[in-house]
Amino acid sequence: MRNRVGNTHLAPVIRRPFCTHRLAVFLLLKRWTMAALAASRGVLVIMYLLAAACAVQGRGGGCFSRLFSFGDSVTDNGNWMRYARSPGAVARLPYGETFFRRPNGRFCDGRIIIDHIADALGIPFLTPYLAGNTSEDYAHGANFAVGGATALGHDYFRKKRLEARFTPYSLGWQMNWLKKVIDMLSTKQGGPGSSDQVMISSLFLVGEIGGNDYNQALFQGRSVDEVQTYVPDFVTGISAALVELIELGARTLVVPGNFPTGCNPGYLTRFQTNDTAQYDAMGCLKWANDLADLHNRALKAELAELRSRHPGVAVVYADYYAAAMDLIADPAKHGFGGEPLVSCCGGGGPYNANLTVHCGMKPATTCRDPYKAVSWDGFHFTDHAYKVIADGVLRGPYAAPPILKTKCKLRRS
């Protein structure tokens, strides 16, 4: 087990005042001790960089008043832990240890993609829907994602003679939660068109969602050929939620595709085979990545159709697949170690993703430095990996258009 105190990459739990404080210190130091700073040019450079970074953050913070997110455990920041009678390992350390220093419902060692996006936009970390009670709790938005959520409801899988093993809080259910929050915010804001204003001034992150729809079938032994026939249904389910959001007044939607699950240590463990032809040059399962790619291509085609039907709405595709593949193909480029297919926390085996001894269980071990790991627990990424993916969506090249470079200007026009 690693030392949880000595990690040099631990981040302080400091929220929005971060840049304000750094900039104030910079100005005071410049005024009071310019001579001393001049003698220490490195310190002066650091202070100027901090000020510049804060200026960028400030510009991002003016783009949207609120952030709303939907999805599964990739995006969940506490709903699963509040609804499940036995939430499992996510409610125990080492989950949450490298940033929050405590488990908080995120399936990660620290922050997840939605946290990094909120931070860049100058929005506080979102309240999980099930943790809020009043409009004040959702003043900056809400997170409706739930671990295990699917794009389609349980009835769909039962019709396919599949057990509905995951949470009932599918994307459709999460949409109903959103409507309740919008009603609360509109009542507080008051006046005609208040709900429209809430929707127009907000950014909506819809996904990643759909991965568990495929897991539901694949983990119950359905063939890849059969599961491929489900793709249009899952994409249609996502599209239905997007259309409903647009009809409610949303004007900025970011829709991520699915990750390359064939590079997921959990998948590599679950579907391990001696047939080397099933693996690509990086060691990922080709059939699983092909299925994710098929889903993403269908999703992008659907988003293009939505753009043509709603020219006044920005529908941004976030390419989580390409972002993750970049980490796996060249981990050193972003400061990761040399084993991107091995999870940091797990119960052993070639991918450290034992399916009976999960991260958080007593026999499981945690790597010494999660910052160097791409995968956290075999099915989810580390804080560092999520940060790199989020940056690619915010600034490019993994979103069209990138949220910070183009989207904010587009919304103001």
VENQUI-V791822 format. One record per helix or strand of 2 or more residues. SS is the DSSP state (A for helix, B for strand). FROM is the first residue (numbers start at 1). TO is the last residue. If there is no record, write none. Layout:
ss=SS from=FROM to=TO
ss=SS from=FROM to=TO
This chain:
ss=A from=17 to=32
ss=A from=34 to=39
ss=A from=41 to=61
ss=B from=66 to=70
ss=A from=79 to=83
ss=A from=88 to=91
ss=A from=113 to=120
ss=A from=129 to=131
ss=A from=135 to=138
ss=B from=141 to=143
ss=A from=154 to=159
ss=A from=171 to=189
ss=A from=194 to=200
ss=B from=202 to=206
ss=A from=211 to=218
ss=A from=224 to=228
ss=A from=231 to=248
ss=B from=252 to=256
ss=A from=261 to=263
ss=A from=265 to=270
ss=A from=276 to=278
ss=A from=286 to=309
ss=B from=314 to=318
ss=A from=320 to=329
ss=A from=331 to=334
ss=B from=345 to=346
ss=B from=365 to=366
ss=A from=370 to=372
ss=A from=383 to=395
ss=B from=399 to=400
ss=A from=403 to=412
